């Protein structure tokens, strides 16, 4: 026996020294002397495997197993050889038998790795491995990856107890903690990973994703930039950097980042979709449509991209295509509240009001706490005259993405008795909104309130003449201490305004008599009809929704050419500043257009000019609200998908008795509208 052991040890020495031929020969000689000796057959099989002779190696080890079936390590060797021969199922069987004979951690770990490669569950096996050896670092790591998500936290923590300086583990732990909803701990783990390894773009990327999810867009930008400084071709990081810039409303940078992302990875559907969003926000809905279509070619089931495509199509006036896109989005993702809300808006734009109400209702049902969904529904409720519900729902604007609560220290007034308390009424949206709802200020004063009115600076001189306001302050000026506050557009709710109780007494604004006299002297009456014109709103780049509405409501002065041939008219431009105002220098042929807006400094000047006029004709802007508040006849050219304040299917206005509405018959088409206005204007001139 001593000579046998010595010979076998000599064969092992040869094999470990890399002298495989000598080891193979010596094993053969031993087996000639002691046929079918199990240990020798096993070593002989290992030697063949190292020489790459796997079928022969498997045969030798099987002979060893036949001679000694309880040797677990023989079966491990056989399993390893079978793996090399790509006979996975037989290898699994060999590992399992070895583990039953001796549940060693190494055997269980090897079995788990093979099961993972086969796409089979390895969690139970890895759990057994760490039970067999609580210090098996690799088994804890693989267990964490096999578990994934929140369940992996414990495994990664055990691995970190064995190697606390492992950056990859801290990264994986951070992702697992994030999945578990433990964001603070996840943030700490990811920051640790980036500190332990200075060049770790994946960890910086994950850190950026978590920061962005927590609303820290600025910090997210820094993390993504760090990732890209280490790995400039990291397309996903460029994509999410663009998202972070989108969150900061820096849409040009967002567009640039997504451009780089799709250049690096033309198949990255999320980047194409995000590029479409950025282009739309930059006022390029046509380009946005193309980007969204590319995203959908890459990922047809991308519901968000389909819904955003619908938004861009709607802004282009392609309303039926927009409706179809939104229907597609909700079919793909029936639980996506935003898509239902967007469908409601598209249906409203197509004139299908009842269907739109149903879609908005579905959005609110899915996410009752979604401020944007509630706000979108409120617009339609108000447009259909359901003031009882609509005004209450409209309060959700303060929690939406459209507006921000200013955080006044005083409670909001809800309509209770005031008993002399000082109340701040404050403007919150555009000039037109302020002019429309400032009518409530005198009503608040009548209820016993000491009214402080805060408005936009260009309105201060005009509204300083408003009855009932004890103090008028321009936004940005110091505010006095108050007891209560109320946004102007919340006053209808406070007063319980309904269709039959709209406070419509006009005029409730007065122009300065001295300014009126100055305009009268400058343009003395000569018997002609004096008509003011406003043909465009004020674009606000970077505000997609506002930009979209402005494109729909605005026209070019040239489109008012049918008014030029009407005798007995003198037109006055009421268009202030911007590209639209410059069109007044080249009016349509035959139109006498006076442009004195260079002398207008604020709304007090505009009000005095409007008082000088017989009629104002304009698109839906602050000027038409001003004319209505002054009690002047005003004809409003309204887009097809009109503002909620004009109500559905009306040609008059509950808010302004002197106002007449001319609505588009279909989206984007002004010609019939202008034709009707021209006919009515001609009849008015003939009557004079």
C-alpha positions as CSV (number, residue, x, y, z in Angstrom):
1,X,0.0,0.0,0.0
2,X,2.9,2.4,0.8
3,X,4.3,2.0,-2.7
4,X,0.8,2.6,-4.2
5,X,0.3,5.8,-2.2
6,X,3.8,7.0,-3.1
7,X,3.1,6.4,-6.8
8,X,-0.2,8.2,-6.6
9,X,1.3,11.1,-4.8
10,X,4.0,11.3,-7.5
11,X,1.4,11.4,-10.2
12,X,-0.4,14.3,-8.3
13,X,2.9,16.1,-8.1
14,X,3.5,15.7,-11.8
15,X,0.0,17.0,-12.5
16,X,0.2,20.0,-10.3
17,X,3.6,20.9,-11.8
18,X,2.0,20.8,-15.2
19,X,3.7,17.6,-16.3
20,X,0.5,16.1,-17.5
21,X,2.0,13.5,-19.8
22,X,4.1,12.1,-17.0
23,X,1.1,12.1,-14.6
24,X,-1.0,10.3,-17.2
25,X,1.6,7.6,-17.8
26,X,2.2,7.0,-14.1
27,X,-1.6,6.7,-13.4
28,X,-1.8,4.1,-16.2
29,X,1.0,2.1,-14.7
30,X,-0.6,2.2,-11.2
31,X,-3.9,0.9,-12.8
32,X,-2.0,-1.9,-14.5
33,X,-0.8,-2.9,-11.1
34,X,-4.1,-2.2,-9.2
35,X,-6.9,-2.3,-11.8
36,X,-9.9,0.0,-11.2
37,X,-8.3,1.7,-8.2
38,X,-10.9,4.5,-7.5
39,X,-8.5,7.3,-6.4
40,X,-6.1,6.6,-9.3
41,X,-9.0,6.6,-11.8
42,X,-10.1,10.0,-10.3
43,X,-6.7,11.5,-10.6
44,X,-6.3,10.0,-14.1
45,X,-9.7,11.6,-15.1
46,X,-8.6,15.0,-13.8
47,X,-5.3,14.7,-15.7
48,X,-7.3,14.0,-18.9
49,X,-9.6,17.0,-18.3
50,X,-6.6,19.3,-17.9
51,X,-5.3,18.0,-21.3
52,X,-8.7,18.9,-22.8
53,X,-9.7,15.3,-23.3
54,X,-13.1,15.7,-21.7
55,X,-15.0,12.6,-23.0
56,X,-12.1,10.4,-21.9
57,X,-11.9,12.3,-18.6
58,X,-15.6,11.7,-18.0
59,X,-15.2,8.0,-18.6
60,X,-12.4,7.6,-16.2
61,X,-14.2,9.5,-13.4
62,X,-17.4,7.4,-14.0
63,X,-15.2,4.3,-13.5
64,X,-13.9,5.8,-10.2
65,X,-17.5,6.5,-9.1
66,X,-18.5,2.9,-9.9
67,X,-15.8,1.7,-7.6
68,X,-16.6,4.2,-4.8
69,X,-20.1,5.7,-5.0
70,X,-20.0,7.6,-1.7
71,X,-17.1,9.9,-2.8
72,X,-18.8,13.3,-3.2
73,X,-15.7,14.9,-4.7
74,X,-15.6,12.4,-7.6
75,X,-19.1,13.6,-8.6
76,X,-18.0,17.2,-8.3
77,X,-15.2,16.5,-10.7
78,X,-17.5,14.7,-13.1
79,X,-19.9,17.7,-12.9
80,X,-17.1,20.1,-13.7
81,X,-16.1,18.0,-16.7
82,X,-19.7,17.7,-17.9
83,X,-20.0,21.5,-17.8
84,X,-17.0,21.8,-20.1
85,X,-18.7,19.3,-22.4
86,X,-21.9,21.5,-22.3
87,X,-23.9,18.7,-20.9
88,X,-25.6,20.9,-18.3
89,X,-28.5,18.7,-17.2
90,X,-26.1,15.8,-16.4
91,X,-23.8,18.2,-14.6
92,X,-26.7,19.5,-12.5
93,X,-27.5,15.9,-11.6
94,X,-23.9,15.2,-10.6
95,X,-23.7,18.3,-8.4
96,X,-27.0,17.4,-6.7
97,X,-25.8,13.9,-5.9
98,X,-22.5,15.3,-4.6
99,X,-24.4,17.8,-2.4
100,X,-26.6,15.0,-1.0
101,X,-23.5,13.0,-0.1
102,X,-21.7,16.1,1.4
103,X,-23.6,19.4,1.4
104,X,-20.4,21.4,1.2
105,X,-20.7,25.2,0.5
106,X,-18.4,24.9,-2.5
107,X,-20.5,22.2,-4.1
108,X,-23.7,24.1,-3.5
109,X,-22.2,27.3,-4.9
110,X,-21.0,25.6,-8.1
111,X,-24.5,24.1,-8.5
112,X,-26.1,27.5,-8.0
113,X,-23.8,29.1,-10.7
114,X,-24.7,26.4,-13.2
115,X,-28.5,26.7,-12.5
116,X,-28.1,30.5,-13.0
117,X,-26.5,30.0,-16.4
118,X,-29.3,27.7,-17.3
119,X,-31.9,30.4,-16.3
120,X,-33.2,28.3,-13.4
121,X,-33.8,29.3,-9.8
122,X,-30.7,29.2,-7.7
123,X,-31.9,31.0,-4.6
124,X,-32.5,27.8,-2.5
125,X,-29.1,26.5,-3.4
126,X,-27.3,29.7,-2.5
127,X,-29.2,29.8,0.7
128,X,-28.0,26.3,1.5
129,X,-24.4,27.4,0.6
130,X,-24.4,30.3,3.1
131,X,-25.9,28.0,5.7
132,X,-23.1,25.5,5.2
133,X,-20.5,28.3,5.3
134,X,-21.6,31.6,6.8
135,X,-18.3,33.1,5.6
136,X,-18.8,32.2,1.9
137,X,-18.5,35.7,0.4
138,X,-19.2,34.8,-3.2
139,X,-22.3,32.8,-2.2
140,X,-23.8,35.9,-0.4
141,X,-23.1,38.0,-3.5
142,X,-24.7,35.6,-5.9
143,X,-27.6,35.1,-3.5
144,X,-28.2,38.9,-3.5
145,X,-28.2,39.0,-7.3
146,X,-30.4,35.9,-7.6
147,X,-33.0,37.4,-5.1
148,X,-32.9,40.9,-6.7
149,X,-35.0,43.8,-5.4
150,X,-35.8,44.3,-1.7
151,X,-35.1,40.7,-0.7
152,X,-31.5,41.1,-1.7
153,X,-30.7,43.6,1.1
154,X,-29.9,41.0,3.8
155,X,-27.6,39.0,1.5
156,X,-25.6,42.1,0.4
157,X,-25.3,43.2,4.0
158,X,-23.9,39.8,5.0
159,X,-21.4,40.0,2.1
160,X,-20.4,43.5,3.2
161,X,-19.8,42.2,6.7
162,X,-17.0,40.1,5.1
163,X,-15.7,42.8,2.8
164,X,-16.9,46.3,3.7
165,X,-14.6,48.0,1.1
166,X,-16.2,46.4,-1.9
167,X,-17.7,49.2,-4.1
168,X,-19.7,46.8,-6.3
169,X,-21.5,45.5,-3.2
170,X,-22.4,48.9,-1.9
171,X,-23.7,49.7,-5.4
172,X,-25.8,46.6,-5.5
173,X,-27.0,47.2,-1.9
174,X,-28.1,50.7,-2.9
175,X,-30.2,49.4,-5.8
176,X,-31.8,46.8,-3.5
177,X,-32.6,49.3,-0.8
178,X,-34.1,51.6,-3.5
179,X,-36.3,48.7,-4.6
180,X,-37.3,48.3,-1.0
181,X,-38.4,51.9,-0.8
182,X,-35.7,52.7,1.7
183,X,-34.4,55.8,-0.2
184,X,-32.3,57.4,2.6
185,X,-30.3,54.2,3.1
186,X,-30.0,53.6,-0.6
187,X,-28.6,57.1,-1.1
188,X,-26.0,56.4,1.6
189,X,-25.0,53.1,0.0
190,X,-24.7,54.6,-3.5
191,X,-22.6,57.6,-2.2
192,X,-20.3,55.1,-0.4
193,X,-19.9,53.2,-3.7
194,X,-18.8,56.3,-5.6
195,X,-16.4,57.3,-2.8
196,X,-14.8,53.8,-2.6
197,X,-14.1,53.8,-6.3
198,X,-13.3,57.1,-8.1
199,X,-14.0,55.6,-11.6
200,X,-17.4,54.0,-11.2
201,X,-19.8,55.5,-13.8
202,X,-22.5,52.8,-13.2
203,X,-22.7,53.8,-9.5
204,X,-22.8,57.5,-10.4
205,X,-25.6,56.7,-12.9
206,X,-27.6,54.8,-10.2
207,X,-27.0,57.7,-7.8
208,X,-28.4,60.1,-10.4
209,X,-31.5,58.0,-10.9
210,X,-32.2,57.9,-7.2
211,X,-31.6,61.7,-6.8
212,X,-33.9,62.3,-9.7
213,X,-36.6,60.1,-8.3
214,X,-36.4,62.1,-5.0
215,X,-36.8,65.4,-6.9
216,X,-33.2,66.5,-6.6
217,X,-32.8,67.4,-10.3
218,X,-29.8,69.6,-9.7
219,X,-27.9,66.9,-7.8
220,X,-29.0,64.3,-10.4
221,X,-27.4,66.4,-13.1
222,X,-24.1,66.5,-11.2
223,X,-24.2,62.7,-10.8
224,X,-24.9,62.0,-14.4
225,X,-22.2,64.4,-15.5
226,X,-19.8,62.6,-13.2
227,X,-20.8,59.3,-14.8
228,X,-20.3,60.8,-18.3
229,X,-16.9,62.2,-17.4
230,X,-15.8,58.7,-16.6
231,X,-17.7,57.0,-19.5
232,X,-18.6,59.5,-22.3
233,X,-20.3,56.8,-24.4
234,X,-22.8,55.9,-21.6
235,X,-26.0,56.4,-23.6
236,X,-28.4,55.7,-20.8
237,X,-26.7,58.4,-18.6
238,X,-27.1,60.9,-21.4
239,X,-30.8,60.0,-21.7
240,X,-31.4,60.4,-17.9
241,X,-29.3,63.6,-17.8
242,X,-31.7,64.9,-20.4
243,X,-34.6,63.9,-18.1
244,X,-33.1,65.8,-15.2
245,X,-32.7,68.9,-17.3
246,X,-36.3,68.4,-18.4
247,X,-37.3,68.4,-14.8
248,X,-35.5,71.7,-14.4
249,X,-37.4,72.9,-17.5
250,X,-34.1,73.5,-19.3
251,X,-35.4,72.0,-22.5
252,X,-32.7,73.0,-24.9
253,X,-30.1,71.1,-22.8
254,X,-32.5,68.3,-22.5
255,X,-32.8,68.1,-26.3
256,X,-29.1,68.2,-26.7
257,X,-28.5,65.3,-24.2
258,X,-31.2,63.2,-25.9
259,X,-29.6,63.9,-29.3
260,X,-26.3,62.5,-28.0
261,X,-28.1,59.5,-26.4
262,X,-29.7,58.5,-29.7
263,X,-26.5,59.1,-31.7
264,X,-24.7,56.6,-29.3
265,X,-27.6,54.2,-29.3
266,X,-30.1,54.6,-32.1
267,X,-32.1,51.7,-30.6
268,X,-32.7,53.5,-27.3
269,X,-36.4,54.0,-27.4
270,X,-36.6,55.9,-24.1
271,X,-34.2,58.5,-25.5
272,X,-36.2,59.0,-28.7
273,X,-39.4,59.4,-26.6
274,X,-37.7,61.9,-24.3
275,X,-36.3,63.8,-27.3
276,X,-39.8,64.1,-28.6
277,X,-41.0,65.6,-25.3
278,X,-38.1,68.1,-25.3
279,X,-38.8,69.1,-28.9
280,X,-42.5,69.6,-28.1
281,X,-41.6,71.7,-25.1
282,X,-39.4,73.9,-27.3
283,X,-42.3,74.6,-29.6
284,X,-41.5,72.0,-32.3
285,X,-44.4,69.6,-32.2
286,X,-43.7,68.5,-35.8
287,X,-40.2,67.3,-34.9
288,X,-41.6,65.8,-31.7
289,X,-44.0,63.7,-33.7
290,X,-41.2,62.2,-35.7
291,X,-39.1,61.4,-32.6
292,X,-42.1,59.8,-30.9
293,X,-42.8,57.7,-34.0
294,X,-39.2,56.4,-34.0
295,X,-39.6,55.5,-30.3
296,X,-42.7,53.6,-31.1
297,X,-41.1,51.8,-34.1
298,X,-38.5,50.6,-31.6
299,X,-41.0,49.8,-28.8
300,X,-44.6,49.7,-30.0
301,X,-45.9,49.0,-26.5
302,X,-44.4,52.3,-25.1
303,X,-47.6,53.8,-23.8
304,X,-46.0,57.0,-22.6
305,X,-44.5,57.8,-26.0
306,X,-47.8,57.1,-27.7
307,X,-49.6,59.5,-25.3
308,X,-46.9,62.2,-25.8
309,X,-47.3,61.6,-29.6
310,X,-51.0,62.4,-29.1
311,X,-50.2,65.7,-27.3
312,X,-47.9,66.8,-30.2
313,X,-50.5,65.9,-32.8
314,X,-53.1,67.8,-30.9
315,X,-50.9,70.9,-30.8
316,X,-50.5,70.6,-34.6
317,X,-54.3,70.7,-35.0
318,X,-54.3,67.0,-36.1
319,X,-57.0,66.3,-33.6
320,X,-58.4,63.0,-34.8
321,X,-54.9,61.5,-35.1
322,X,-54.3,62.8,-31.5
323,X,-57.5,61.0,-30.3
324,X,-56.4,57.8,-32.0
325,X,-52.9,58.0,-30.4
326,X,-54.4,58.5,-27.0
327,X,-56.8,55.6,-27.5
328,X,-53.8,53.5,-28.3
329,X,-52.0,54.6,-25.2
330,X,-54.9,53.7,-22.9
331,X,-55.3,50.4,-24.7
332,X,-51.6,49.6,-23.9
333,X,-51.7,50.9,-20.4
334,X,-55.3,51.0,-19.0
335,X,-54.0,52.0,-15.6
336,X,-52.1,55.0,-16.9
337,X,-54.0,57.9,-15.5
338,X,-52.0,60.5,-17.5
339,X,-53.0,58.9,-20.8
340,X,-56.7,58.9,-19.9
341,X,-56.4,62.6,-19.0
342,X,-54.6,63.3,-22.3
343,X,-57.4,61.4,-24.1
344,X,-59.9,63.6,-22.4
345,X,-58.2,66.7,-23.6
346,X,-57.9,65.3,-27.2
347,X,-61.6,64.4,-27.2
348,X,-62.5,67.8,-25.9
349,X,-60.5,69.4,-28.7
350,X,-62.4,67.2,-31.2
351,X,-65.7,68.4,-29.8
352,X,-66.7,65.1,-28.1
353,X,-67.4,66.7,-24.7
354,X,-69.3,63.7,-23.1
355,X,-66.6,61.3,-24.1
356,X,-64.0,63.7,-22.7
357,X,-65.8,63.9,-19.4
358,X,-65.8,60.1,-19.2
359,X,-62.0,59.9,-20.0
360,X,-61.2,62.6,-17.4
361,X,-63.3,60.8,-14.9
362,X,-61.4,57.6,-15.5
363,X,-58.1,59.4,-15.0
364,X,-59.3,60.8,-11.6
365,X,-60.7,57.3,-10.6
366,X,-57.3,55.7,-11.3
367,X,-55.3,58.4,-9.4
368,X,-57.6,60.4,-7.1
369,X,-54.5,62.3,-5.8
370,X,-53.2,63.3,-9.2
371,X,-53.5,67.1,-9.2
372,X,-52.9,67.3,-13.0
373,X,-55.8,64.9,-13.7
374,X,-58.1,66.7,-11.3
375,X,-57.2,70.1,-12.8
376,X,-57.7,68.9,-16.4
377,X,-61.1,67.6,-15.4
378,X,-62.0,70.9,-13.7
379,X,-61.5,72.8,-16.9
380,X,-64.0,70.6,-18.7
381,X,-66.5,70.8,-15.8
382,X,-66.3,74.6,-15.8
383,X,-66.6,74.7,-19.6
384,X,-69.8,72.6,-19.4
385,X,-71.2,74.9,-16.7
386,X,-70.9,72.5,-13.8
387,X,-69.6,75.2,-11.5
388,X,-70.7,73.4,-8.3
389,X,-68.1,70.7,-8.8
390,X,-65.8,72.6,-11.2
391,X,-64.7,75.4,-8.9
392,X,-63.9,73.0,-6.1
393,X,-61.9,70.8,-8.5
394,X,-60.1,73.8,-9.8
395,X,-58.4,74.2,-6.4
396,X,-56.2,71.3,-7.3
397,X,-54.2,73.7,-9.5
398,X,-52.1,74.5,-6.4
399,X,-50.9,70.9,-6.3
400,X,-50.4,70.5,-10.0
401,X,-47.3,71.0,-12.2
402,X,-48.9,74.2,-13.6
403,X,-48.8,76.4,-10.5
404,X,-47.0,76.7,-7.2
405,X,-48.5,77.7,-3.9
406,X,-46.7,80.9,-2.7
407,X,-46.8,79.7,0.9
408,X,-48.5,82.7,2.6
409,X,-48.6,82.4,6.4
410,X,-52.3,83.3,6.5
411,X,-55.2,80.8,5.9
412,X,-57.1,80.9,2.7
413,X,-60.5,82.6,2.8
414,X,-63.3,80.3,2.0
415,X,-66.3,82.7,2.1
416,X,-66.8,83.1,5.9
417,X,-67.6,86.4,7.5
418,X,-64.7,88.8,7.5
419,X,-65.7,91.2,10.3
420,X,-63.1,93.8,9.3
421,X,-60.2,91.5,8.9
422,X,-57.5,92.4,6.4
423,X,-57.5,90.0,3.4
424,X,-54.9,89.8,0.6
425,X,-56.4,89.1,-2.8
426,X,-53.6,88.2,-5.2
427,X,-53.2,87.6,-8.9
428,X,-51.9,84.2,-9.8
429,X,-52.0,83.7,-13.6
430,X,-52.1,86.0,-16.7
431,X,-53.3,89.6,-17.1
432,X,-56.6,88.4,-18.6
433,X,-57.3,86.2,-15.5
434,X,-56.6,89.2,-13.2
435,X,-58.9,91.5,-15.2
436,X,-61.7,88.9,-15.3
437,X,-61.7,88.0,-11.6
438,X,-60.8,91.3,-10.0
439,X,-64.5,92.1,-10.2
440,X,-64.8,90.1,-6.9
441,X,-62.7,92.6,-5.0
442,X,-65.5,95.0,-4.4
443,X,-67.7,92.0,-3.3
444,X,-65.1,91.0,-0.7
445,X,-65.1,94.5,0.6
446,X,-68.9,94.4,0.9
447,X,-68.6,91.4,3.1
448,X,-66.6,93.4,5.6
449,X,-63.1,92.7,4.5
450,X,-60.2,95.3,4.4
451,X,-59.0,94.4,0.9
452,X,-55.3,94.4,-0.1
453,X,-55.0,93.7,-3.8
454,X,-51.7,92.4,-5.2
455,X,-51.5,92.3,-8.9
456,X,-49.0,92.4,-11.8
457,X,-47.1,95.8,-12.1
458,X,-48.5,96.8,-15.5
459,X,-52.0,96.7,-14.0
460,X,-51.3,98.8,-10.9
461,X,-52.3,102.2,-12.3
462,X,-55.5,100.9,-13.8
463,X,-56.7,98.8,-10.8
464,X,-55.8,101.6,-8.4
465,X,-59.2,103.1,-9.5
466,X,-61.0,99.9,-8.6
467,X,-63.8,100.4,-6.0
468,X,-63.4,98.5,-2.7
469,X,-59.7,97.9,-2.8
470,X,-58.2,99.8,0.1
471,X,-54.7,99.1,-1.1
472,X,-53.2,98.1,-4.4
473,X,-49.7,96.6,-4.5
474,X,-47.6,95.5,-7.5
475,X,-46.2,92.1,-7.2
476,X,-42.7,92.4,-5.7
477,X,-43.5,95.2,-3.5
478,X,-43.6,94.6,0.3
479,X,-46.9,93.1,1.6
480,X,-48.6,94.3,4.8
481,X,-49.5,91.8,7.5
482,X,-52.9,90.2,6.8
483,X,-55.3,87.9,8.4
484,X,-56.4,85.9,5.4
485,X,-55.5,85.5,1.7
486,X,-57.4,84.3,-1.4
487,X,-56.1,83.8,-5.0
488,X,-58.3,85.7,-7.4
489,X,-59.4,82.6,-9.2
490,X,-60.5,81.0,-6.0
491,X,-63.0,83.8,-5.3
492,X,-65.8,82.2,-7.4
493,X,-65.6,79.2,-5.1
494,X,-65.6,81.3,-2.0
495,X,-68.8,83.1,-3.3
496,X,-70.4,79.9,-4.5
497,X,-70.7,81.3,-8.0
498,X,-73.1,79.4,-10.3
499,X,-74.3,80.0,-13.9
500,X,-77.2,82.1,-12.6
501,X,-75.1,84.1,-10.1
502,X,-72.1,85.2,-12.2
503,X,-71.3,88.8,-11.2
504,X,-71.6,90.4,-14.6
505,X,-72.4,94.1,-13.9
506,X,-70.2,96.2,-16.2
507,X,-68.3,98.3,-16.3
508,X,-66.4,97.4,-13.1
509,X,-63.2,99.1,-14.4
510,X,-62.8,102.7,-15.2
511,X,-60.3,104.4,-17.5
512,X,-58.5,107.5,-16.3
513,X,-60.6,110.5,-17.7
514,X,-57.4,112.5,-18.3
515,X,-55.9,109.7,-20.3
516,X,-59.1,109.3,-22.2
517,X,-59.1,113.0,-23.1
518,X,-55.6,112.8,-24.4
519,X,-56.5,109.9,-26.7
520,X,-59.6,111.8,-27.9
521,X,-57.5,114.8,-28.7
522,X,-55.0,112.7,-30.6
523,X,-57.6,110.9,-32.6
524,X,-60.7,113.2,-32.9
525,X,-63.9,111.6,-34.1
526,X,-64.6,111.9,-37.8
527,X,-67.7,109.8,-38.0
528,X,-66.0,106.6,-38.9
529,X,-66.3,103.5,-36.7
530,X,-63.1,103.2,-34.6
531,X,-62.2,99.5,-34.2
532,X,-59.4,98.1,-32.1
533,X,-57.6,94.9,-33.4
534,X,-55.6,92.3,-31.5
535,X,-54.6,89.3,-33.5
536,X,-52.0,87.4,-31.4
537,X,-51.2,86.5,-27.8
538,X,-47.8,86.5,-26.1
539,X,-45.7,83.4,-26.6
540,X,-43.9,82.1,-23.6
541,X,-41.0,79.8,-24.7
542,X,-40.3,76.9,-22.4
543,X,-43.9,76.6,-21.2
544,X,-45.3,73.9,-23.5
545,X,-49.0,74.2,-22.6
546,X,-49.0,78.0,-22.8
547,X,-47.1,77.9,-26.0
548,X,-49.6,75.3,-27.4
549,X,-52.6,77.5,-26.5
550,X,-50.9,80.6,-27.9
551,X,-50.3,78.9,-31.3
552,X,-54.0,77.9,-31.4
553,X,-55.4,81.2,-30.4
554,X,-53.1,83.5,-32.4
555,X,-53.2,84.5,-36.1
556,X,-51.4,86.8,-38.4
557,X,-52.6,90.3,-39.2
558,X,-52.8,89.3,-42.8
559,X,-55.6,86.9,-42.0
560,X,-57.8,89.8,-41.1
561,X,-57.6,91.1,-44.7
562,X,-61.3,90.6,-45.3
563,X,-61.9,93.5,-42.9
564,X,-59.9,95.9,-45.0
565,X,-62.5,96.5,-47.7
566,X,-65.3,97.6,-45.4
567,X,-66.0,101.3,-45.7
568,X,-66.4,103.7,-42.8
569,X,-63.7,102.1,-40.7
570,X,-60.6,103.1,-39.0
571,X,-58.7,100.4,-37.3
572,X,-56.3,100.7,-34.3
573,X,-53.7,98.2,-33.4
574,X,-53.9,97.0,-29.8
575,X,-51.0,94.6,-30.3
576,X,-48.1,95.4,-27.9
577,X,-44.5,94.3,-28.5
578,X,-43.1,91.2,-30.1
579,X,-43.1,89.9,-33.7
580,X,-46.9,90.1,-33.9
581,X,-46.9,93.8,-33.1
582,X,-44.3,94.5,-35.9
583,X,-46.9,93.3,-38.4
584,X,-48.9,96.5,-37.8
585,X,-46.3,98.3,-40.0
586,X,-47.6,96.4,-43.1
587,X,-51.3,96.0,-42.8
588,X,-53.4,94.3,-45.4
589,X,-54.1,96.3,-48.6
590,X,-56.9,98.8,-48.1
591,X,-56.8,98.7,-44.3
592,X,-56.2,102.0,-42.5
593,X,-54.4,100.8,-39.3
594,X,-53.3,103.3,-36.7
595,X,-50.5,102.0,-34.5
596,X,-50.0,104.1,-31.4
597,X,-49.0,101.3,-29.1
598,X,-45.5,102.7,-28.8
599,X,-47.2,105.4,-26.6
600,X,-48.8,102.7,-24.4
601,X,-46.8,102.1,-21.2
602,X,-49.3,99.9,-19.2
603,X,-52.9,98.8,-19.0
604,X,-54.1,102.2,-17.8
605,X,-53.0,103.6,-21.2
606,X,-54.5,100.7,-23.0
607,X,-57.8,101.2,-21.1
608,X,-58.0,104.8,-22.1
609,X,-57.3,103.9,-25.8
610,X,-60.1,101.3,-25.7
611,X,-62.5,103.8,-24.2
612,X,-61.9,105.9,-27.3
613,X,-63.0,103.0,-29.6
614,X,-66.4,101.9,-30.7
615,X,-65.5,98.2,-30.8
616,X,-62.7,95.8,-30.1
617,X,-62.1,92.7,-32.2
618,X,-59.5,90.3,-31.0
619,X,-58.3,86.8,-30.3
620,X,-58.6,85.5,-26.7
621,X,-56.1,87.8,-24.9
622,X,-56.0,90.2,-21.9
623,X,-57.2,93.0,-24.2
624,X,-60.6,91.4,-24.8
625,X,-61.0,91.0,-21.0
626,X,-60.1,94.7,-20.6
627,X,-62.7,95.7,-23.1
628,X,-65.3,93.5,-21.5
629,X,-64.5,94.9,-18.0
630,X,-64.9,98.4,-19.4
631,X,-68.3,97.5,-20.9
632,X,-67.1,98.1,-24.4
633,X,-68.5,96.0,-27.3
634,X,-65.9,93.2,-27.9
635,X,-65.9,90.5,-30.5
636,X,-63.7,87.5,-29.5
637,X,-62.2,85.2,-32.2
638,X,-62.0,82.0,-30.3
639,X,-60.0,78.8,-31.2
640,X,-62.0,75.6,-31.7
641,X,-60.9,74.2,-28.4
642,X,-61.9,77.3,-26.6
643,X,-61.0,78.4,-23.0
644,X,-63.2,77.0,-20.3
645,X,-64.3,80.5,-19.2
646,X,-66.4,80.9,-22.4
647,X,-68.4,77.8,-21.8
648,X,-69.5,75.3,-24.4
649,X,-71.7,76.1,-27.4
650,X,-72.3,79.8,-26.6
651,X,-71.9,82.9,-28.7
652,X,-72.3,85.2,-25.7
653,X,-70.5,85.4,-22.3
654,X,-72.0,85.2,-18.8
655,X,-69.0,87.2,-17.6
656,X,-69.2,90.1,-20.1
657,X,-72.6,91.2,-21.4
658,X,-71.0,93.2,-24.2
659,X,-68.9,90.3,-25.5
660,X,-69.7,88.2,-28.6
661,X,-67.9,85.0,-29.5
662,X,-66.9,83.8,-32.9
663,X,-65.7,80.2,-32.7
664,X,-63.7,78.2,-35.2
665,X,-65.7,75.5,-36.9
666,X,-62.7,73.2,-36.8
667,X,-59.2,73.4,-35.4
668,X,-56.8,75.9,-36.9
669,X,-59.2,77.3,-39.5
670,X,-59.7,81.1,-39.1
671,X,-61.1,81.9,-42.6
672,X,-64.8,81.2,-41.9
673,X,-64.5,83.0,-38.5
674,X,-63.0,86.2,-40.1
675,X,-65.7,85.9,-42.8
676,X,-68.5,86.0,-40.3
677,X,-66.8,88.9,-38.5
678,X,-66.5,90.8,-41.7
679,X,-70.1,90.3,-42.5
680,X,-71.3,91.5,-39.1
681,X,-68.9,94.4,-39.2
682,X,-70.2,95.4,-42.7
683,X,-73.7,95.3,-41.3
684,X,-72.8,97.4,-38.3
685,X,-71.2,100.0,-40.6
686,X,-74.2,100.1,-42.8
687,X,-76.5,100.6,-39.8
688,X,-74.5,103.6,-38.7
